[in-house]
Amino acid sequence: MLENIVVLVTGAGGGLGTAMTRGLLQAGRSVVGLDLAAARESLVALEREAALLGVGERFHGVVADIRSEADCERAVAAARERFGALHALVNNAGLGMSAHSLEAQDGKLRFYEMPADFWRAMFDTNVNGSFNMARTVAPHLVAQGWGRVVNVVTGLATMVRGGFTPYGPAKAALEAATAAWAEDLAGTGVTVNALLPGGAADTPMVPHASVGDRSTLIAPRTMVAPVVWLTSPAADRVNGLRIIGRDWDPDVPADANLARSERAGWKR
């Protein structure tokens, strides 16, 4: 059993990332919360919150851009310097459709109406950035013979839904990568799994103007129980799955929850 599991969470400054960071700290993990300079104040707020809860020594905020290989290397070095180890990566950072202000007259943006620079920006963060982090972290995890990579993806319906290009295709690429990386790392002690809320979550990625009743959205804390379990030794044999936070019941045995999960990367 690992006594002090160190987890690096990207996009920790808001939404799902903040919820998972809080949950991991409450579960006894040490967390490196990574986000862009624009979210610096959110990271500082997390540091203050952790201190008030008496776990300030187990949280370290890092300003970095996952699109930069140098920043990814710096973040991993910061984790190892601060905590002496790194055991898990949660690839949560990403752009949503709300990151672009373009609106279609009929409410649906077709792929050919989407600016090419937004397509590139989406893939550079949601796919290339996640790859950069995983590529940087994986050698350390393999060398120590134990580790976790958790990629935050989206529902299959969203991946192929009209009007959701480039977000859907980018998350589809990350799920395909999850399946491939899991196979690459099989037998090393390092696992790769996909985690998703199971529907639209109550985060800034869903603009307030687009949803009248936000109580219908999935609470970000839905991701906490599965990510805590995935980053524990109890999940040693779980590799290459897609796990839906909405369906995870922390009050039942893990096997019952896993029975509701599927292989990442679709049926094949």
Buried (B, 14 or more C-beta within 10 A) or exposed (E): EBEEBBBBBBBBBBBBBBBBBBBBBEBEBBBBBBBBEEBEEBBEBBBEBBEEEEBBEBBBBBBBBBBEBEBBBBBBEBBBEBBEBBBBBBBBBBBBBBBBEEEEEEEEBEEEEBEEEBBEBBBBBBBBBBBBBBEBBBEBBBEBEBBBBBBBBBBBEBBEBEBBBBBBBBBBBBBBBBBBBBEEBEEBBBBBBBBBBBBBBBBEBBEEEEEEEEEEBBBBBBBBBBBBBBBBEEBEEBBBBBBBBBEBEEEEEBEEBBEEBBBBBEEE
